[in-house]
Amino acid sequence: MRYYGAFYRTALHPLLARINNYLMRWSRSKYKRLKVWKTAIQAWERAVKLRPEFFAHWIWVDHPRPR
């Protein structure tokens, strides 16, 4: 992230957003209470607020987009 972020940040942003989408899909399939998209987004925002450096890419990408 440091190398490509310094030179190709615009190319790196979609990849990081895709990683967030994969994490969201995994969490929604693992936890039944997150099946509803609105509930999943609220849980995601709460996790990002409590632990903003839990994943390194959370500093650059806000949250996943709904499909």
The first five atom37 places (N, CA, C, CB, O) and aatype in JSON, in Angstrom:
{
  "aatype": [12, 1, 18, 18, 7, 0, 13, 18, 1, 16, 0, 10, 8, 14, 10, 10, 0, 1, 9, 2, 2, 18, 10, 12, 1, 17, 15, 1, 15, 11, 18, 11, 1, 10, 11, 19, 17, 11, 16, 0, 9, 5, 0, 17, 6, 1, 0, 19, 11, 10, 1, 14, 6, 13, 13, 0, 8, 17, 9, 17, 19, 3, 8, 14, 1, 14, 1],
  "atom_mask": [
    [1, 1, 1, 1, 1],
    [1, 1, 1, 1, 1],
    [1, 1, 1, 1, 1],
    [1, 1, 1, 1, 1],
    [1, 1, 1, 0, 1],
    [1, 1, 1, 1, 1],
    [1, 1, 1, 1, 1],
    [1, 1, 1, 1, 1],
    [1, 1, 1, 1, 1],
    [1, 1, 1, 1, 1],
    [1, 1, 1, 1, 1],
    [1, 1, 1, 1, 1],
    [1, 1, 1, 1, 1],
    [1, 1, 1, 1, 1],
    [1, 1, 1, 1, 1],
    [1, 1, 1, 1, 1],
    [1, 1, 1, 1, 1],
    [1, 1, 1, 1, 1],
    [1, 1, 1, 1, 1],
    [1, 1, 1, 1, 1],
    [1, 1, 1, 1, 1],
    [1, 1, 1, 1, 1],
    [1, 1, 1, 1, 1],
    [1, 1, 1, 1, 1],
    [1, 1, 1, 1, 1],
    [1, 1, 1, 1, 1],
    [1, 1, 1, 1, 1],
    [1, 1, 1, 1, 1],
    [1, 1, 1, 1, 1],
    [1, 1, 1, 1, 1],
    [1, 1, 1, 1, 1],
    [1, 1, 1, 1, 1],
    [1, 1, 1, 1, 1],
    [1, 1, 1, 1, 1],
    [1, 1, 1, 1, 1],
    [1, 1, 1, 1, 1],
    [1, 1, 1, 1, 1],
    [1, 1, 1, 1, 1],
    [1, 1, 1, 1, 1],
    [1, 1, 1, 1, 1],
    [1, 1, 1, 1, 1],
    [1, 1, 1, 1, 1],
    [1, 1, 1, 1, 1],
    [1, 1, 1, 1, 1],
    [1, 1, 1, 1, 1],
    [1, 1, 1, 1, 1],
    [1, 1, 1, 1, 1],
    [1, 1, 1, 1, 1],
    [1, 1, 1, 1, 1],
    [1, 1, 1, 1, 1],
    [1, 1, 1, 1, 1],
    [1, 1, 1, 1, 1],
    [1, 1, 1, 1, 1],
    [1, 1, 1, 1, 1],
    [1, 1, 1, 1, 1],
    [1, 1, 1, 1, 1],
    [1, 1, 1, 1, 1],
    [1, 1, 1, 1, 1],
    [1, 1, 1, 1, 1],
    [1, 1, 1, 1, 1],
    [1, 1, 1, 1, 1],
    [1, 1, 1, 1, 1],
    [1, 1, 1, 1, 1],
    [1, 1, 1, 1, 1],
    [1, 1, 1, 1, 1],
    [1, 1, 1, 1, 1],
    [1, 1, 1, 1, 1]
  ],
  "atom_positions": [
    [[0.83, -1.19, 0.0], [0.0, 0.0, 0.0], [0.87, 1.25, 0.0], [-0.94, 0.0, 1.2], [0.52, 2.25, -0.63]],
    [[1.97, 1.2, 0.68], [2.8, 2.4, 0.73], [3.39, 2.73, -0.64], [3.92, 2.21, 1.74], [3.41, 3.89, -1.04]],
    [[3.87, 1.7, -1.36], [4.49, 1.96, -2.66], [3.45, 2.44, -3.66], [5.19, 0.71, -3.17], [3.59, 3.52, -4.23]],
    [[2.41, 1.64, -3.89], [1.4, 2.01, -4.88], [0.59, 3.22, -4.42], [0.49, 0.84, -5.15], [0.1, 3.99, -5.25]],
    [[0.44, 3.37, -3.14], [-0.29, 4.53, -2.63], [0.44, 5.83, -2.89], [0.0, 0.0, 0.0], [-0.19, 6.88, -3.05]],
    [[1.75, 5.77, -2.92], [2.54, 6.98, -3.18], [2.49, 7.37, -4.66], [3.98, 6.77, -2.75], [2.5, 8.55, -4.99]],
    [[2.43, 6.37, -5.55], [2.51, 6.66, -6.98], [1.2, 6.43, -7.72], [3.58, 5.82, -7.59], [0.9, 7.15, -8.68]],
    [[0.41, 5.45, -7.32], [-0.81, 5.09, -8.04], [-2.0, 5.0, -7.11], [-0.62, 3.76, -8.77], [-2.7, 3.99, -7.09]],
    [[-2.22, 6.03, -6.35], [-3.31, 5.99, -5.37], [-4.67, 5.81, -6.03], [-3.3, 7.26, -4.54], [-5.54, 5.13, -5.48]],
    [[-4.87, 6.41, -7.19], [-6.16, 6.27, -7.86], [-6.39, 4.84, -8.35], [-6.26, 7.24, -9.03], [-7.53, 4.39, -8.41]],
    [[-5.33, 4.14, -8.7], [-5.46, 2.75, -9.13], [-5.64, 1.82, -7.93], [-4.23, 2.32, -9.94], [-6.24, 0.76, -8.07]],
    [[-5.15, 2.21, -6.79], [-5.23, 1.37, -5.6], [-6.59, 1.47, -4.92], [-4.14, 1.77, -4.62], [-7.02, 0.51, -4.27]],
    [[-7.26, 2.57, -5.05], [-8.53, 2.79, -4.35], [-9.59, 1.75, -4.72], [-9.05, 4.19, -4.67], [-10.24, 1.23, -3.81]],
    [[-9.81, 1.41, -5.99], [-10.81, 0.37, -6.3], [-10.45, -1.0, -5.72], [-10.97, 0.25, -7.8], [-11.34, -1.75, -5.32]],
    [[-9.18, -1.32, -5.66], [-8.76, -2.59, -5.08], [-9.08, -2.63, -3.59], [-7.26, -2.81, -5.31], [-9.56, -3.65, -3.08]],
    [[-8.81, -1.55, -2.89], [-9.1, -1.5, -1.46], [-10.61, -1.54, -1.2], [-8.49, -0.25, -0.83], [-11.06, -2.14, -0.23]],
    [[-11.37, -0.89, -2.06], [-12.83, -0.94, -1.93], [-13.33, -2.36, -2.16], [-13.5, 0.04, -2.92], [-14.28, -2.8, -1.51]],
    [[-12.7, -3.09, -3.07], [-13.08, -4.47, -3.33], [-12.78, -5.35, -2.11], [-12.35, -5.0, -4.57], [-13.55, -6.24, -1.78]],
    [[-11.66, -5.09, -1.46], [-11.33, -5.84, -0.24], [-12.41, -5.59, 0.82], [-9.93, -5.44, 0.3], [-12.82, -6.52, 1.52]],
    [[-12.85, -4.35, 0.94], [-13.93, -4.06, 1.88], [-15.21, -4.81, 1.51], [-14.21, -2.55, 1.92], [-15.9, -5.32, 2.39]],
    [[-15.51, -4.87, 0.22], [-16.7, -5.61, -0.21], [-16.59, -7.1, 0.13], [-16.92, -5.42, -1.71], [-17.57, -7.71, 0.54]],
    [[-15.4, -7.67, -0.04], [-15.19, -9.07, 0.33], [-15.37, -9.28, 1.83], [-13.79, -9.54, -0.1], [-15.99, -10.25, 2.26]],
    [[-14.83, -8.36, 2.63], [-15.0, -8.46, 4.08], [-16.47, -8.35, 4.48], [-14.18, -7.38, 4.78], [-16.94, -9.06, 5.36]],
    [[-17.19, -7.44, 3.82], [-18.6, -7.27, 4.13], [-19.38, -8.53, 3.74], [-19.18, -6.03, 3.4], [-20.25, -8.99, 4.49]],
    [[-19.08, -9.09, 2.58], [-19.78, -10.3, 2.15], [-19.5, -11.45, 3.11], [-19.35, -10.69, 0.71], [-20.41, -12.21, 3.46]],
    [[-18.25, -11.58, 3.55], [-17.9, -12.63, 4.5], [-18.66, -12.45, 5.81], [-16.4, -12.65, 4.75], [-19.21, -13.41, 6.34]],
    [[-18.68, -11.23, 6.34], [-19.34, -11.0, 7.62], [-20.85, -11.21, 7.51], [-19.05, -9.59, 8.12], [-21.48, -11.69, 8.46]],
    [[-21.44, -10.87, 6.37], [-22.87, -11.06, 6.2], [-23.22, -12.54, 6.08], [-23.37, -10.31, 4.98], [-24.3, -12.96, 6.49]],
    [[-22.31, -13.34, 5.51], [-22.6, -14.77, 5.41], [-22.3, -15.5, 6.72], [-21.77, -15.39, 4.27], [-22.91, -16.53, 7.01]],
    [[-21.39, -14.97, 7.51], [-21.03, -15.62, 8.78], [-22.04, -15.33, 9.88], [-19.65, -15.17, 9.22], [-22.38, -16.22, 10.66]],
    [[-22.52, -14.09, 9.95], [-23.41, -13.67, 11.03], [-24.81, -13.41, 10.5], [-22.87, -12.41, 11.73], [-25.01, -12.54, 9.66]],
    [[-25.77, -14.18, 10.99], [-27.15, -14.07, 10.51], [-27.76, -12.7, 10.78], [-28.0, -15.14, 11.15], [-28.58, -12.21, 10.0]],
    [[-27.35, -12.07, 11.87], [-27.94, -10.77, 12.21], [-27.52, -9.68, 11.23], [-27.56, -10.36, 13.62], [-28.11, -8.6, 11.23]],
    [[-26.51, -9.93, 10.4], [-26.04, -8.94, 9.44], [-26.58, -9.2, 8.03], [-24.53, -8.92, 9.41], [-26.08, -8.61, 7.07]],
    [[-27.58, -10.06, 7.89], [-28.13, -10.35, 6.57], [-28.76, -9.1, 5.93], [-29.18, -11.45, 6.67], [-28.65, -8.91, 4.72]],
    [[-29.39, -8.28, 6.74], [-30.0, -7.04, 6.23], [-28.88, -6.03, 6.0], [-31.07, -6.48, 7.23], [-28.05, -5.8, 6.88]],
    [[-28.88, -5.43, 4.82], [-27.78, -4.55, 4.43], [-27.64, -3.36, 5.38], [-27.99, -4.05, 3.0], [-26.53, -2.97, 5.73]],
    [[-28.75, -2.78, 5.8], [-28.7, -1.61, 6.68], [-28.05, -1.96, 8.02], [-30.12, -1.06, 6.92], [-27.25, -1.18, 8.53]],
    [[-28.37, -3.11, 8.58], [-27.77, -3.55, 9.82], [-26.29, -3.82, 9.64], [-28.48, -4.81, 10.33], [-25.48, -3.5, 10.52]],
    [[-25.93, -4.39, 8.51], [-24.52, -4.68, 8.24], [-23.71, -3.39, 8.11], [-24.38, -5.52, 6.96], [-22.59, -3.31, 8.62]],
    [[-24.26, -2.39, 7.45], [-23.56, -1.1, 7.31], [-23.38, -0.44, 8.67], [-24.34, -0.17, 6.36], [-22.32, 0.11, 8.95]],
    [[-24.41, -0.49, 9.52], [-24.3, 0.09, 10.85], [-23.22, -0.61, 11.67], [-25.64, 0.02, 11.58], [-22.44, 0.04, 12.36]],
    [[-23.17, -1.93, 11.59], [-22.15, -2.68, 12.32], [-20.76, -2.36, 11.76], [-22.42, -4.21, 12.24], [-19.79, -2.25, 12.51]],
    [[-20.68, -2.21, 10.44], [-19.4, -1.87, 9.79], [-18.9, -0.51, 10.27], [-19.55, -1.89, 8.25], [-17.74, -0.36, 10.64]],
    [[-19.77, 0.49, 10.25], [-19.39, 1.83, 10.67], [-18.98, 1.86, 12.15], [-20.53, 2.82, 10.43], [-18.06, 2.58, 12.54]],
    [[-19.67, 1.08, 12.96], [-19.32, 0.99, 14.38], [-17.94, 0.36, 14.55], [-20.39, 0.16, 15.15], [-17.15, 0.81, 15.37]],
    [[-17.64, -0.66, 13.77], [-16.33, -1.32, 13.85], [-15.22, -0.39, 13.38], [-16.32, -2.61, 13.01], [-14.15, -0.35, 13.98]],
    [[-15.48, 0.36, 12.32], [-14.46, 1.3, 11.82], [-14.22, 2.41, 12.83], [-14.88, 1.89, 10.46], [-13.09, 2.86, 13.0]],
    [[-15.28, 2.87, 13.49], [-15.12, 3.94, 14.47], [-14.36, 3.45, 15.72], [-16.5, 4.49, 14.88], [-13.52, 4.17, 16.26]],
    [[-14.67, 2.23, 16.16], [-14.01, 1.71, 17.36], [-12.56, 1.32, 17.11], [-14.76, 0.5, 17.88], [-11.69, 1.55, 17.95]],
    [[-12.29, 0.74, 15.94], [-10.93, 0.27, 15.61], [-10.54, 0.74, 14.22], [-10.84, -1.28, 15.7], [-10.54, -0.06, 13.29]],
    [[-10.21, 2.02, 14.05], [-9.94, 2.54, 12.71], [-8.68, 1.98, 12.05], [-9.82, 4.01, 12.77], [-8.54, 2.07, 10.83]],
    [[-7.78, 1.41, 12.83], [-6.56, 0.86, 12.25], [-6.53, -0.66, 12.3], [-5.35, 1.42, 12.97], [-5.47, -1.27, 12.22]],
    [[-7.71, -1.28, 12.44], [-7.79, -2.74, 12.51], [-7.29, -3.36, 11.21], [-9.23, -3.19, 12.8], [-6.53, -4.33, 11.24]],
    [[-7.7, -2.81, 10.08], [-7.18, -3.18, 8.77], [-6.47, -1.95, 8.22], [-8.32, -3.67, 7.8], [-6.96, -0.83, 8.36]],
    [[-5.34, -2.15, 7.6], [-4.53, -1.03, 7.13], [-5.25, -0.19, 6.08], [-3.21, -1.54, 6.56], [-5.04, 1.02, 6.01]],
    [[-6.09, -0.81, 5.27], [-6.74, -0.07, 4.19], [-7.94, 0.75, 4.67], [-7.18, -1.02, 3.11], [-8.47, 1.55, 3.89]],
    [[-8.37, 0.58, 5.9], [-9.5, 1.36, 6.39], [-9.15, 2.84, 6.51], [-9.95, 0.83, 7.74], [-10.06, 3.67, 6.56]],
    [[-7.91, 3.18, 6.55], [-7.51, 4.58, 6.62], [-7.83, 5.28, 5.3], [-6.02, 4.7, 6.94], [-8.15, 6.47, 5.29]],
    [[-7.75, 4.54, 4.2], [-7.94, 5.14, 2.88], [-9.35, 4.99, 2.32], [-6.97, 4.54, 1.92], [-9.81, 5.85, 1.57]],
    [[-10.03, 3.9, 2.66], [-11.34, 3.61, 2.09], [-12.37, 3.61, 3.2], [-11.34, 2.23, 1.33], [-12.16, 2.98, 4.24]],
    [[-13.47, 4.31, 3.0], [-14.47, 4.47, 4.05], [-15.24, 3.19, 4.34], [-15.43, 5.56, 3.67], [-15.04, 2.56, 5.38]],
    [[-16.13, 2.81, 3.43], [-16.95, 1.64, 3.67], [-17.36, 1.02, 2.35], [-18.18, 2.0, 4.49], [-17.24, 1.66, 1.3]],
    [[-17.83, -0.21, 2.37], [-18.22, -0.88, 1.13], [-19.49, -0.28, 0.55], [-18.43, -2.38, 1.37], [-20.31, 0.29, 1.28]],
    [[-19.65, -0.41, -0.74], [-20.85, 0.06, -1.42], [-21.86, -1.07, -1.54], [-20.51, 0.62, -2.82], [-21.46, -2.21, -1.77]],
    [[-23.16, -0.78, -1.38], [-24.16, -1.83, -1.56], [-24.25, -2.26, -3.01], [-25.52, -1.36, -1.07], [-24.03, -1.47, -3.93]],
    [[-24.57, -3.51, -3.21], [-24.72, -4.04, -4.58], [-26.16, -4.0, -5.0], [-24.19, -5.46, -4.68], [-26.48, -4.4, -6.11]]
  ]
}
